[in-house]
Each structure stands twice: as structure tokens, then as C-alpha cells.
Amino acid sequence: MLVELHLLTAAVYLAATVAALLGLALPAPPAGRVASVLLLVGAVVHAVAFTSLHAATPPPPLTNLPAAASMMAWMAVVFCLLLMLRGRLLGLAALVAPLAFVAVVFAGERLALQGALPPSAPAAGAWAHLHVILASAGFALLGVAGLAGLLFLAAEGRLKSKRPAAWGRRLPSLEVLDRINVVALAVGFPLLTLAVVAGLLWSRTLTGRLWPGGAHVIGLLAAWGVYAGLAGARFGAGWRGREAAASALVGFGFLLVALLGAEFVA
């Protein structure tokens, strides 16, 4: 049932991706509304999949990479839906939905290969789960900030183009995208900071040391340092517009490389 629910979630996210792309390509608005409904349905099915995940015997730990990737995708979709309540953000949905699809397919395939995710080490515990929940929420928000930055650069390029593409007219305004970038960074970076603190306390509980070492910790701290610099530039130096958009996109790219690279190295 667990694998089937993840596959169903992936199918709904894929349908939402197609609907969102059609909404950008076609002048008629129904496809955009269908994309929003499908994203909402996917988020609900995804939540049911999490319920089944923790009903498994034994329940797999959130610290397992497939479970964490699935949680991150769900949080990104929920945040995207909340933003879409305030305005038409079909372009953002067209980016979030396929990434959620890929993450859920990855989690579903790993679940299918392993049957049920085995508990890893004596890792489970309050600090471990808090670390993963905070990190997943922070990554999801910072990912949305990066996608908003990508859309900002695309929309700005369309405005400067002498022959703008028709689909560009359906992108959110530059002001809206910049506002999303601000909100996502303002919430996502503190969550990432709390995730680092929870991870250190988890290490303290598990090993008696605050610094556990390893590629994962180094990658996370490096990503935190990059975002600390970006947050300082955005809120301290007053970066806006193209600079802020490009830095959000580059920052999320660095975050993915650092963490996924650390997982494969480990």
C-alpha cells in the first residue's frame, strides 16, 4: 500500500505538471485551474502516504533519504498552494509539480526495492526527527525561493526581448516573484538554522559530541554558510530584483549539490 500511494501521488503530480504547462501554453484559463486542483489532490494523497509510512511495522525513520525527499516535496507543494491562494502563480506550479513528481518517484522506487525502509542505526529520536522536519521545511522553502528566482530571470528576459514568447505573458509579475523570494528566504533560512542546531543536539545525544563530522554535516554547514551570506545581502545590503533572484537560484543549486553529493559520498 505504501508504494502504491507514492506511485499514485507521483501520477497526480505528473498530471498537475501537464495541466500547468498547458495553462501556460493555451490562452484558455481552465487548464490552470485544473493544475491547482490536481496539486491539492496530490498533496492530500501524499499526506495519506505519510500516514501509511508511519503505520508500517517497524516504522521507517524520517532520517532515511527517500522519506526525507518525499517530505521535502510535500512541503514545497503545500507552500506553493498557499502562495497560489494569494494570486495566479501557474508558472511556479509548473516548476514545483515536476520536481515533486521526481522526488516522489525516487522515494517510491526506493520503497519498492527495499520493501520497507529499514531503521538506520540507532538514529531515531526526537532530535533526529526534528532535524529532518526542520531541514525538509527549510529546503522546501529555499527551493521555492530558487524557483521564484528562475521565473524572475525568465520574466525579466521576456520583458527585455524584442520578440517575447506568448507563454511569458502568463508568468507572475516581477514584483510578485520578488515578494515570494523575500518570504521564502525569510522563513526558510531560520528553519535551516534551527535544523542545524537540532542536528548538533542529535549528535550530542547520540555520540556525546556536538560535532559528528562526515560529509553530510560538512555539506549542510557549507549550505548554511552560503545562505547566511545570501540572507545578509538580501536583508542587510538591500539586494533586490535580478541580484536577489540570481543569488536565490545559485544558492539552491549549491544546496542540492552539497547535500546530494554528501549522500553519495557517504
Disulfide bonds with the S-S distance in Angstrom:
none
